[in-house]
Amino acid sequence: MVRALLAPDGRRDPYPLYARLHRLGAAGPLDPALGYDVVVAGYAAADRVLRDTTFRMLDAEHLDRGGTRWRSHPSLKTLQDSIFFTNGPDHARVRRLFGQAFTARRMSALQPAIVRLTDRLLDRLAAAGSPADFLTEFALPLPSDVIGELLGVPDEDRPWFPPRVRTFGAILEIGRRSMREVLAADKAAVELTEYFAGLLARRRAEPRDDLVSVLAGMGDQLTDTELLANLITLFNAGFVTTTHLLGNGLVLLLADRSRGADPGAFVEEVLRFEPPVHFGVRYAAADAEIDGVPVAKGSTVLVLMGAANRDPARFPDPDRFDPTRPDNQHLAFSAGPHYCLGAALSRLEGQLAFPRLLSRFPDLAIAGEPGVRNQLMLRGYASLPVTVTARVS
Ligand code: HEM
């Protein structure tokens, strides 16, 4: 079943496979040739594993057991130096420092900028004519502009980021990555590191009211390697994920019954039903057990948050999109120590963008077949043609 999930057809439509996994149980052993030793699909089991610190992110210590060649790849080194792939006290320290970017105060201070950037892109969408690609004109630039705003990347530099960030992010996809992908990601990582090193030097010389200046002033609480790796991965984590929240959400929004939904509840149901991130991976730091399945120390665990969000034991009628669903605590942002730092920011972007899209373009419609979705990490449409007719005021 998981073999099918890793194949292109399974990635295109994983939901029937998730339903079959649920019938088999919450967790199960895998053929290690697949790259993972255990799979977890049940909601309660996934939630437990994500919160249990016995199950750790694949950190440098874990990778080194398979050899140290990965260290010569700037892309892999950058990822491993970031909070994504660290554990324990180092992770907690860096997460606390970067967490300052996402306080409720900073989020509400950012709201007018998000509205301004959204409206600017609605103008761009109107100007693109019909049909326009919703992803190119709106869903890709919006999150990139917003993180740029948060970090303090100058407006004129922002269009430079999307292609590099996407190339860098491609190595996070499920299964094995090709050397060609890793080398392309290496080049992107080097360019992004150089860019942020330059920005950091400028902000150290002349601080401003932005996150890079705040982080630059933290002295020895954060090494430059940690700082640069986390600036890059922050961009990566917050960019294409939110793009797909917007793209996946738009298709669901335009289905008639969603138009009148409460924006907050609608965004939550999009995240449950069509999450941009379907899985996380952990390794067992000690012998353990997940729902009766033994997990030997050092084994890797594939946690399918996308399947957990469709677990019938947790969500009644899980394959029905229902923005009025009560108690909708999905796992789209994970759980436990690595719970998404940008959850509040991406929710805010979705809650502001969807109503503004509908009020600006009441006749907004899908204009053709969306480009296929065939990834489980950063899952979303490759393209999304829409027709826009602006309201005449
Ligand atoms: C809809 C949009 C988003 C989704 C679905 C999403 C999903 C996730 C998930 C699933 C994880 C944890 C992975 C795991 O446990 O294995 C995560 C972590 C993270 N996310 Fe997000 N994310 C989104 C938006 C953002 C944004 C906008 C930012 C920042 C600008 C961001 C920053 C981060 C960071 C820094 C982490 C690592 C936290 C840690 O390891 O302690 N994310 N995200």
Boltz pocket constraint, residues with backbone or C-beta under 6 A from the ligand:
constraints:
  - pocket:
      binder: B
      contacts: [[A, 50], [A, 83], [A, 84], [A, 85], [A, 95], [A, 147], [A, 233], [A, 234], [A, 235], [A, 237], [A, 238], [A, 239], [A, 241], [A, 242], [A, 245], [A, 275], [A, 276], [A, 277], [A, 279], [A, 280], [A, 281], [A, 331], [A, 332], [A, 333], [A, 334], [A, 335], [A, 337], [A, 338], [A, 339], [A, 340], [A, 341], [A, 342], [A, 343], [A, 345], [A, 346]]
      max_distance: 6.0
